[in-house]
Amino acid sequence: MFSHCKSMLLLGIGASVALFGCDTAPDRPAGPESDLAEEAREVGEEIKEEARELGDRFQEAVSEQRARFDREFSDELDVLDRQIAALSEKLEEAGDDAREGLNESLATLETQRDALRAEWQGLKEASKDRWEQAKSELAQAMDDLEQKLSELSEDITR
């Protein structure tokens, strides 16, 4: 009985080989069509690689732009800190009447500067879209703060 099963199994395998063949090569036409298909595949791979490289260069440019903004903004905050410190010293030399109202203005500027610094620190982790929006908002807030500082400076020196 075992011999009979073995014979049937071998007969089934033989029939399958005869019907379906043993060819393991893919069914590709030979000739110009296969050359074109291969060339198209190679061009597709080249395009993918160029797209990856372009994406990498774009990311580098964005990173450089963020780093440059970060350095410039940090420098502006440093200048602002020095200006506020100088105004604070001038305010100490001012008379009591002038000092009272100007102290409040200076404290407001310091609070706004601190809030600006905190927002700038939070921007370092922002997504690309949020970073673009926040960058312009921070620049505007810095301009506003510098204007207020200039106005306070004029008030103190009067």
Backbone hydrogen bonds, N-H to C=O, Kabsch-Sander energy under -0.5 kcal/mol:
donor,donor_aa,acceptor,acceptor_aa,energy
5,C,1,M,-2.1
6,K,2,F,-2.2
7,S,3,S,-2.1
8,M,4,H,-2.2
9,L,5,C,-2.4
10,L,6,K,-2.2
11,L,7,S,-2.4
12,G,8,M,-2.2
13,I,9,L,-2.3
14,G,10,L,-2.4
15,A,11,L,-2.2
16,S,12,G,-2.1
17,V,13,I,-2.3
18,A,14,G,-2.2
19,L,15,A,-2.7
20,F,16,S,-3.1
21,G,16,S,-0.5
21,G,17,V,-1.8
28,R,26,P,-1.8
34,S,31,G,-0.5
35,D,31,G,-1.6
36,L,32,P,-2.5
37,A,33,E,-2.3
38,E,34,S,-2.2
39,E,35,D,-2.5
40,A,36,L,-2.7
41,R,37,A,-2.2
42,E,38,E,-2.3
43,V,39,E,-2.7
44,G,40,A,-2.5
45,E,41,R,-2.1
46,E,42,E,-2.3
47,I,43,V,-2.5
48,K,44,G,-2.2
49,E,45,E,-2.3
50,E,46,E,-2.6
51,A,47,I,-2.4
52,R,48,K,-2.3
53,E,49,E,-2.5
54,L,50,E,-2.5
55,G,51,A,-2.5
56,D,52,R,-2.3
57,R,53,E,-2.5
58,F,54,L,-2.4
59,Q,55,G,-2.4
60,E,56,D,-2.2
61,A,57,R,-2.4
62,V,58,F,-2.6
63,S,59,Q,-2.5
64,E,60,E,-2.6
65,Q,61,A,-2.5
66,R,62,V,-2.6
67,A,63,S,-2.4
68,R,64,E,-2.6
69,F,65,Q,-2.5
70,D,66,R,-2.5
71,R,67,A,-2.5
72,E,68,R,-2.7
73,F,69,F,-3.0
74,S,70,D,-2.3
75,D,71,R,-2.4
76,E,72,E,-2.3
77,L,73,F,-2.5
78,D,74,S,-2.2
79,V,75,D,-2.2
80,L,76,E,-2.5
81,D,77,L,-2.6
82,R,78,D,-2.2
83,Q,79,V,-2.5
84,I,80,L,-2.6
85,A,81,D,-2.3
86,A,82,R,-2.4
87,L,83,Q,-2.5
88,S,84,I,-2.3
89,E,85,A,-2.0
90,K,86,A,-2.3
91,L,87,L,-2.6
92,E,88,S,-1.6
93,E,89,E,-1.0
93,E,90,K,-0.5
94,A,90,K,-0.8
94,A,91,L,-0.6
99,R,95,G,-2.5
100,E,96,D,-1.7
101,G,97,D,-0.8
102,L,98,A,-1.6
103,N,99,R,-2.5
104,E,100,E,-1.0
105,S,101,G,-1.5
106,L,102,L,-2.8
107,A,103,N,-2.5
108,T,104,E,-2.3
109,L,105,S,-2.2
110,E,106,L,-2.4
111,T,107,A,-2.2
112,Q,108,T,-2.6
113,R,109,L,-2.7
114,D,110,E,-2.4
115,A,111,T,-2.3
116,L,112,Q,-2.4
117,R,113,R,-2.5
118,A,114,D,-2.3
119,E,115,A,-2.4
120,W,116,L,-2.4
121,Q,117,R,-2.3
122,G,118,A,-2.1
123,L,119,E,-1.5
124,K,120,W,-0.8
124,K,121,Q,-0.8
125,E,122,G,-1.2
126,A,123,L,-1.6
131,W,127,S,-3.0
132,E,128,K,-2.2
133,Q,129,D,-1.8
134,A,130,R,-3.0
135,K,131,W,-2.7
136,S,132,E,-1.4
137,E,133,Q,-1.8
138,L,134,A,-3.2
139,A,135,K,-2.3
140,Q,136,S,-2.2
141,A,137,E,-2.5
142,M,138,L,-2.6
143,D,139,A,-2.2
144,D,140,Q,-2.5
145,L,141,A,-2.4
146,E,142,M,-2.6
147,Q,143,D,-2.1
148,K,144,D,-2.4
149,L,145,L,-2.4
150,S,146,E,-2.2
151,E,147,Q,-2.4
152,L,148,K,-2.5
153,S,149,L,-2.4
154,E,150,S,-2.1
155,D,151,E,-2.1
156,I,152,L,-2.4
157,T,153,S,-2.1
158,R,154,E,-0.8
